[in-house]
Each structure stands twice: as C-alpha cells, then as structure tokens.
C-alpha cells in the first residue's frame, strides 16, 4: 500500500480523559491497529478494566503521580514526546539520546470545570477542577499538528478510528482540523476559568472586568438575515445546540431569522410560569403579535392568534408547556414557520407530521438572569439581562380609582408582554390576551395609535402597559379615546403629575411599577 506524503502513521498514543464515554472502545480499536497506549491514573484503570493493554504514565516518566494527582504528565518524557517535530532530524536525534519515544496521537479532554461551577460546588472543589496538565498537552499537540494528531472531543473518535484503520494513520487535513478544535477548546476552557475568577474578584454589584464568549459553528445557514449575507449557527462553549439545547424534531432547515424569532418567542413565553396556566406567544419579526393565557394551550393559541390574525401569518409560535394534540390541531390551516415548546405529546407530533415544512423545535423554558452582550464596532456593551421580577405588592396605585381584580390581572399580564416588545412599547390586553401591540416606534403616542387601531372595538375596557413613562399626556388621552380603562407604567417623568391628571380626567386607573423595560 502506498502511504500518502501527508499521512501521519499512528504507532503510539497518549490517552488521558475526564469524560470517559467511548474511550475504551476507541482505545481497543487503536490496539487492534497495533498502537501502544500510554495513559494516566483513572483513565489507565478504566482502560485496563475494559481489557485494553495500557502503559501507565508513571512507567514512562519514572516518577509517580503526586500532589493528589496535580502532577502526572508535567514531565520532559511526555512533553518532548508530544512536541518533537518529526520532520527535524535534530529533534529525532535528541529524543534518541534521551531515550524518549514520540507520540503520534494525543487524546485529551479536560477536567469538568464548567460542570462543577454549574453544580454549585464550593470554591475549593471548583479550583481542583482547573486542569493544568491537560491544556498543556492539548496545546503542545495542537501546535505540533504536523507531527501529532490531537482529539479533544469524543465525537471525533469514530472518524479518526476509521481513518487509522483504513490508512494506518491520520491525514494532514484531519490533523489541522483537530488542531483547530483543540485550540478553540482550550480557549473556551480558559475563558470559563477567567470569568469565574473575575466574578470572585469584582466589587459587589459590579460587572466583570473581562467577558469571554467562546462560540463554535455547528452548521452553515443558507444565508443571514438577507440572501446576500453569509450566515452560520454557533453555540456557546461545549453546548451541542442553542436555546438551552434545542432539538429540531421536524421540518425544513432553520434559517437565521427563524432562530432569532424562536428565541424571542421562547424568551417571552418563559415569563409565564406553567403553574399559573397555559400561555402561548406568536412572534413576527422579533416582536410578539399575539399573546394569551387560557385554560388549555389550544384555547390560549386561539386567543393569541385572534390578537392579530394578519401578522400571525408565517409567525413563530411558542408554548410554555407540553403541546398536546388539541393544541396542534388548533394550529391547522394557519401558515406557521416554527413552533417551539419544552415538550410534545405523541398526538401533537402526529398532527405536525402532516405539515412537513413546519419546523418543530423542542427547547426548555428560559431561566431569567445572566449577562447580555451586544457587539458594537470595536467593542461590546455588557449588561445584566433584563429580568421581570417586580410584583403587584411592589407596585403603587397612583390614581383615585383602584384597578379591579380583572384589571389587575390584565395589567400584570400586559406588563410582562411589554418587557419583550421593542421600544417604544405599548400593549393592550383584555381577559389575559393581547388585543393590540405598538412596537418599535420613535415616539410613544404613535405606538398607542398603532395598538389602538389594531385592537379596534376590543380596546374598550382594556388594560394598557407602557414599557417606559409617558413623557406627555397625549398618549394617555389617545388611550382613553380608544377605550382603555387602566394603565401600568414605570412613572418617573417630569410630567408625571400632568400624565396622572389626564388619567384622572378620564376615570382611568393608573399603576406605577418604578421600573422600566426598554428593549432597543
């Protein structure tokens, strides 16, 4: 058999993994391909227990593991074996002089630092999950990709194993790809550690001095927002999918805009706790066009759809609970791009299966909190994510007339919706369903006009939520003309007294939340 010039024969491998899934099977394939396996403590034991012949690292270094395993592979017999450039005769001479065998393959994945942080473990336990030897070996092997192949992701075991079995080695193209993955892996790992350390060093209430965001592409998209723009889907860290691990169960390929709108719909529907009742959100162009709560998801969908039957065409629908057959059937006959929910019954899956172009996405509800990063030219803006945590008890009725209980329910409902509508945001709601939404306008009174026009007669007796204060009374006057009976807003304008005066003249109830929710 002719060996390609760029093929690296694999005769000796160093294997040391924290995630041992699939490693014994892969190592057994290497042994069958006449590859010697050198391994560290727990990995060596796992391989030996699986019947895989293995040489412990201590036998290679002549030095035992020490400091509770903190020092195992930090030794010239390991690193020289990884870093030797086999194209350089002098390197090979030096290895021979010191009796060091080179490695051809390095299989490493790192201590579970991020998982340990996520578990809420105490700081000393987290510190022990900061890998030192692992990143050093990964970086060494990746740097020396001309002479060494490096694997950091168990998902590469199959392809690399197939290549070794077929050709006796690993091609340069594969080695280069693996090296790229390796450097990205260590960069993300170090970024997570830096973020964690930064959290412990910052002033109480302050933002981190540095923010690291490591993302990797999991697939090219047909295009970006427009056909002339390139697009790709990236995930953060070691995640396998965006939106909390979303799974596309059926339908056409998700587009750039589909992902954006699915996140917008999921983010809003997650504000409605399933324990409080079924909720449905319909999003179009990153803004909700219909939101409703009801006794069932099917009824909630119907009421959300009625909020704006025109804009719902080609929309994205999000549910806050398991979609059942009745909810899926309620969507029949209405063109929908994407449906996203935490779960689906078999009945729902069967109903959706008849609509082969409909994208069905399973994704968990969103947990509020964290940081939000927006890129600008040459930098980024970082802020706390906008959370809606204010409660009725924290709000203040400033009008003479107190809201009725029904009005209170609609006010609080509309307030949540307004927090996810582009500013200037105005939301009209009746009976826990939106009837009119004014979004993204340059002044607030136009948003009121749009919401009122959309609602029509349904505005009579409705509740209005404004994401920020009214700078003038004209917005309240227009709302009263449309039939609005109660208003919720942050307050805080220099003209609050004038605005409240308008509400009093119209017999409207007005509530101040003391907190705004701009969404630019």
N, C-alpha and C positions, 0 to 999 in steps of 0.2 A: 504493500500500500504506500502511495506517495504521500508524504506529510507536507501540508501547505506551509509556506515560509512563515506565515503569521501565527501558526498554531503553537500553543504552549503545551507540551506534554505534561501531564499531571502524574507525579510519582509519590509526592509527599504532601500531606495536608495537615494544617493546624486547625483544630475544631474546639471552640470554647463558646458555648451559647447559654444565655439566660433562659430564652424561650426554647425549650427542647422539643417542641412539636415537630415531628417529622425528621428529626436529626438522625435517629438510629437507622431509619430506613435509608436515608441518603448516605450515611456513612457505610452501611452494608453494601450499597451499590459501588462506592469507591473501593472498598476492599476487593470486591469481585473484579474491579478493573485494575487490580494489583497496585493500589495506592496505600502507602503507610499512613496511619492515623496517629497524630500526636494530640493529646488533649489534657485539659485541666481538671482539677478535683471532681466537682459534681457531674460535669459533662463526661469525664472519663468513666465515672462509676455508672452513669446511665448507659453508656455505650457497652461497657463490659457486661452489665446486667442483661443487655439485649443480645449478648453473644458476639459483639463486634470486637475484633482484636484491636487493642489500643495501647499506645505507649504513653505513660504519664509524663507530664512536662518536667516533673522533678528528676526523672531519669535523664532527660536531655540536658537540663541545666546543671545537674549535680548539686542542686540546692533545694531544700524543702520549702513548701509554701509557708509563709509566716505572717505575723501580724493579723491573725484571724482572716487570712485569705486576701489581705490588701496587697500583698506582694506574691505574685506567682510567675508572671510572664515577663516582668521587667528585668530582662537579662540579655547580654550580648548574644548568647546562643540562640535566642528566639528572634531578636530584632535584626541581627546580622543575617539570619536565615531568611527573613522576610525582605530586607532592604537590599540585598545583593542584586546588582544588575547583571544578569547572566550574559549580557552582550559584551560586558567588560572583562577581558581576560584577567586583569589585575584583581578584580573582585573575587573571581573564582580561585585565584592563587591564594588570596588571603583567607578565604574560607577553608581551603585545604590545609594551610599552615596551622590553623587553629582547630582543625577537626570539627568544623561546623557544617551541617547538612542544610542545603537551601530548602525553602518551602516553595511549592508551586501553587498552592491553594490555601487561602485563609477563610475560615467560616466562623464569623463572629456576629452575635447580636448582644446588645448591651443590657446592663442591669435595668430593671423596670423602674426607673426614676419617676417618670410621669405617673405611672400607675400607683406608685407608693404615695405620691403627693395627693392624687385624687382620692385615695382611700382615707385621707385624714390622719395618717400616721404622724406620730410626734417627730419633731425636728431631728433628733439623733438617729432615728430609723431612716429618715429621708437622706441624711448625709451619707449613711452607709451604702445607699443605692446610687451614689455618684461614682460611676465607673471610671477607672484610671487606665488600667492596662488594656481594656477593650478598645477604647477610642485610639490609643497609641498604636495598637496593632492594625486596626482598620485603616487609619491614616497612612501608616507605613506601607501597607499592601496596596492601597489605592494610589499612592504616589508612585509605586514601583509596578504599575499595571503592565508595563512591557514584559515583566518577568514573573508576575504573580497575579492570579485571579482572586478576587475577594467577594464573598457573599455576606450581606447583612440582613437579607430578607428571606425567610423560609420559602416564600413563594417562588424563589429562583432555583430551589433545589431540583425541581423536575427538569427544567430546561437545561441546566448545567449538567446534570447527571446524564441526560440524553446525549448531550454533545460529547461528553467524555467517553461514554460507551460506544458511540458511533465512530468518533475520530481519534480517541486516545488522548484528547486534550481540549483546550479551550481557545477559541479564535480570538484574535485581537479585537475585533468588533465587539464581541461579548465582554472581553476584559475591560474595554473602555466604558461600555455601558454600566458594568458593575462598579467601576471606579467612580463614575458619576453618582450612582446611587449611594455609594459608601460615603463620599464627602458630604452629600446632602443629608445623610443620616446622622453623621457626627455633628454637622452644623445645627440641625434641628435639636439634637440632644443637648448640645452645649447651650443653645438658646433657651431651652426649657430650664436648665440649671441656672443660667444667668438671670432669668425672670424670677425664679424662686428666691435666689439670693437677694435680688434687688427688692423684692417685696419685704424681706426681713430688715433691710437697711434703710428703707424710706421713712420719712416723717409720717406720723399718724395722720391719715386723711389725705396724704399727698399721692400723686401719681408716680409711677416708676420713672427712674432716670432714663432707662432704656427699655424699648419694647422690641422683642424679637418675634417675627412672624415667618415661620418656615412653611412653605407650601410646595406640593409637587403635583404635577399634572397626572390625571388619571384618564385623560382622553381628550382628543381634539373634538371641538364642536364644528358644525357645518360653517358657522360664522359667528361673529359677535352680535351686538345689538342690530347691526345692519349688514347686508351681504358683502360690502366692501371691507369689513373689519374682520381680522382673524379672531378666533375665539378658542379657548380651551377651558376645561373644568379642572380646578385644582382643589386639593384637600389639605387640611392643616395637619402637621405632624405626621403621626403614623396612622391617621384615620384612613379608612378604606372608601368612605363616601361622605359627601357634605350633608348638611341638615341633620346633624346628630346621627349619621349612619343610615341615610336614606337608601331605600331599595326600590328600584323601578320594577314593578311587577309585570307591567304590560305596556304596549303602545309604541309609538314612534320614538325616535331618539329625542331626548330632552334638548331644547335649544337654550341658548344664552338667556333669552328673555323668560323662558319657562322657569329656569332655575331662580331667577330674580323674583318673579311673581309668586312662585311656590313658597319661597322664604317669607315674602311679605304676608301671604295668606296664613301660613303656619304661625308666624310671629303674633299676628292679631288673634287668631282663634285660641292661642295658648293663654291669652289673658282671661279666658272664660273657663274657670275651673269645672271639670266634668261633674264634680259633686254638686255644683249649683244648677246643672241642667245641660241638655244638649245645645250646642252652638254651631253655627255654620257661617263661614265667611266666603264671599265671592270677590275676587280681586281682578282688576283690569288695569294694566299699565302701572303696576306697583301701588295702586290705591284701591281700597275697598269700594265696591259699588253696591254691595248688599250684605248686611249682617243681621242675624236674627237668632233668638233663642226660642225654644218651644218644648213641648212635652216629649217629642221624638226628633231624631235627626232628619227624618223625612219631612216632618212639618216645618222644622227650622229651615231646611233647604228651600221649601216652597215659599216661605215668608221672606227669606233673603233674596230669592230670585225676584219676587214681586217688588223689592225695593228699587230695582232698576232693570227692567226686563230687556231694555235695549243694550245697555252696557254689558250685561251678563253674557252676551253672545261672544263665544271664544274666550271666556274667562277661566280663571283658576279657582277651584273650589277646595276649601279646607274644612275638615270636621274635627271636633275636639274629642271624639270617641270612636269606638269601633263602628264602621259603616256596615249597616245590615242591608238585606235585600230590598226592604221597603225604601230606604234612602237612595239606593242605587236606581231603583225603578222610578223614583221621583225625578231623577235627572234625565230620564229617557226623552228623546226628542229635542233636547236643548244642546246645541253645539258647545262642547267644553274642551279646552285644551288639556288641562291637568286636574286630577283630583289627588289631594294629599290628606292622609289621616294616619293615626297611630296604629290602626288595625282594620282588617276587613273580614267579614264573615264569608263563608263559602258561597252563600246566596248572593252577596254583593259581587264577589269575584265572577260568578257565573253570569250575572247581569251585565257586568262591564265587559266580559269576554266577547259579547256580541258587537262591541264598538272597538274594532281593532286599532283604530288610530288614537283612541283615548289613552293618555299616559296616566297610569295608576301608580302612585308613589306612596310607599309606607315609610313614615318618619315619626319619631317621637315628638311630643309637645316640647316647646322651648322652655328652658329654665331661665328666669329673668336674672340679669346680673352680668358681670364681666366687664371687659373693656371694648370699646368700639374704636376702630382705627380707620381713618379716611385719608387716602393719599392726596397730596397736592404737589404741584411741581417743586421738586427738590426737597420734599419733606412729607410730613404727615401730621394730621390732627388726631389727638388721642383724647378720649373722654370716657367717663363711666357710661355704660349702656343706660338708656332712659328706661327706668322701671316705673310701673304704675302701682304704687303701694298705698296711696292715700285712701282713707276710708271715710265713710259717712260721718263717723264720730269726730273726725279731724276737720271737717268742713264747716263753714259758717253760713247760715241763712241770714242775708243782709236786708231782705225785703220785709215789708209789713206782712205780706201774705206768706204763710208757710206752705211748702210743697205738700201735696197729698202723698199718700204712700205709693200710689200708682205713678205719680210724677217722680218721686224719689227713685223708683226702680228704673224708669226711663232715663233719668238724669245720669245715674251711675253707669248705666249701660252705654249711653251715648258718650260719656266721658272716656271710657276705655277705647271706644272706636276712634274718637278724635285724636287720641295719642298716637295712632298709627296712620293718620291721614296727613298728606303733605300740607305744610302750612302755606297760606293761612287756612286753617281747617274749621269748617262748620259742619256739624252733624245734627240732623233732625231725626228723632226717634219717637215711635208710638208703640206701646204694648210689646216692648223688647224686640223691636225690629226697626232698622233704618228705613226712613221714607224719603230722605233727601241728604245728599252729601255735596258740599262745596269744597274743592281741594286745589291747593297749589296756586291760588290767585295772589296778585300783587297787592290787593287791599281786601280787608275783611268784609266790607259791605258787599262786594261783588260775590264773595263766597256765600254770603247769606242769600243773595238773589238767586244764585245757581241752585242752592239746596232747596229754596222755597219753590222755585219753578219746577224742579224735578218732583217735589212732593205734591204740588197742586193742592187739591182738597184734603189730602192726607195730612197736611201741615196743621189742620185745625186740631187744637188740643195737644199738639206735640211738645216734646222737650227738646231744647237746643243745647248743644255743647260746643264751646269755643276753646280751641287749644291754647289761646293766649287772651289777654284782656282786650276789651273793646276800647280803641283809642278815642272814639267819638260815640255819641248816642245814636247815630244814624243806623248802625247795624241792628240795634235793639228795636228801633222804630220799624225797620223793614220786617224784622221777625214778627213783631206784633201784628203788622198788616197781613202777614201770611197766616196768622192764627196760632202762633207759638204761645204757650201758657207758662212755661218755666224755662229758666236759663241757668246753666252751670258754666263758670268761667273762673280763671285764676284770681282776677282782681289785680290791683296794683297800678292802675293807670292814674295819671294826674287828673284825669276827668272821671274817676270812679263815681264821684257824687252826681255828676251830670248823667252818667250812664244809668246809675241806680234810679235817679229821678225819672228817667224815661220808663224804666220797668214799673215804677210805682204808678205813673200816669196810666199805664196800660193794664194795671192789675196783675202783673206777672210776678211769679216767684223767682227770686234770684239767689244763687248759691255761689259762694267763693270757695275755691279749693286751696288757694295760697300757693299753688304750684302749677307751672305751665308745662306744655309738652310740644314744643316746636319740633318739627321734623322737616329739615331742609332737604 
